Each structure stands twice: as structure tokens, then as C-alpha cells.
Amino acid sequence: MANYRNKKIIKFARGQVCQFQGPTCSYNNDTVVFCHLDEMFAGKGTGIKSHDFAGFFGCHNCHTYYHNAIPKITDWLALRAVVRTLAILFNEGVIK
């Protein structure tokens, strides 16, 4: 089964408020993109990004922190960010 792709989600992420808000957050909306989760259960594979619904809006600093920090530190922040991001996507009608 192919991973779910939705260009509207990726495009909508640009300029949103960072939902990860980790210890290195810049709170700079200009650098926010959709950050895919680094987990196999989310569809991640070698050379394959996870599903386009399995991620969060994150600034450049938080994106880097998420991909490089010790996983236990980022798990709660990532889960919180995913739920916040999905709420925004549903409320704005980007996904239904």
C-alpha cells in the first residue's frame, strides 16, 4: 500500500505557527514546514517519508531538533504537535 500524499497539507504548512515548540524553537512562522514523523508505524521507510497526515507544523529549529535529538525527549513534544496540527487541518477544512 502506498503512503498517503496530500499536497494541500504540505502547502498549507508554510507560514503556520510552529506546533512542536521545543527547547530550540525560533517561533519564526516564516520557516515553518510540515515535518514528517521518523517512525515506521507512520509509514517511514528507507528513502520514503511517512504519510502526509503523520507529522506536524514545525519551524526550522524544531524540525532539526526533532530529527537529531534523543527520541525519548521528543516523543511527547511530537505527539502534542501532531494532535495540534491535525486539529488545525480539520478546522481549516484542509482535510476532512
N, C-alpha and C positions, 0 to 999 in steps of 0.2 A: 504494500500500500504506500503510495506516495505521500510525502508530507504536505500538510495544508499550507497553501500560499495565498496571501491576500495583500495585494499592493496598496490597497486603501489603508490598511493598518500601518504599513511601513511609512507611507507618505504622511499620514496623519500625525505620526510621532514627532516629526520635525517641529521644533519650537514649543512643544508641550512642556509642562513643568516636570522636572525630574521626580520620579516616584520612588527611586531607590533611597536617595538622601542618606548615603553612608557617610563615614567619617571624613572622606575626602571630597565630598560634594561641592561643586562650584556654584550651584544654584543658577547656572547660566543656561537659560532656555535656548539660546542660540546653538548650543552644542548637543541638544537632546536628540537621540535617535531611538529606534526600537532595538533593545538588547535581547537577543535570543538566549534562552537558558542553555547551560552546558551540561545537560543531563540526557542520558539515553532514554529515560522514561518520557522525555519531552520531544523525542524524535531526533535527537542529536546523533550523528554518526560521523565517521571519518569523511571529512570534506562535505558534510551535509549539515546545514543549520537545522535547529529544531523547528517545530511547527510555528507559523506566524502568529498564533494565539498564545504561544508558550514563551512569554517574555515580558518585558516592562519598558516603560519610558525611562531612559537614563541619560544623564549628561556624560560628557566625555570622561570626566574623572571617575564617576561611579561605574561606568562601563569598564574602564580599565581595572578599577579596584575589584569588581565582581569577577573578572576573568583571571586575576592574579592573586587574590587573597586566599587564605586558608578557608576551604569550603564551610566549615562549621560556623565561622564568623559571618559569612554572607547568606547562609540558608534562610534565617528569619527575615533579613532585610529583603532578600529576593522574593520570598513568598508574599510579604506585605506589598511589595512593589507590583507583583503580578496581579494581585487582587485589586489594588487601586487602579491599575492600568485597565483591567477588564471592565471595571465599573465605569470608567470614563468612556471606553469604546462602546459599551452598551448604551449609556446615557446620551451619547452624541450620535447614535444611530450608525456608527461605522460598522458594527457587527450586530446581528440580531439573534 
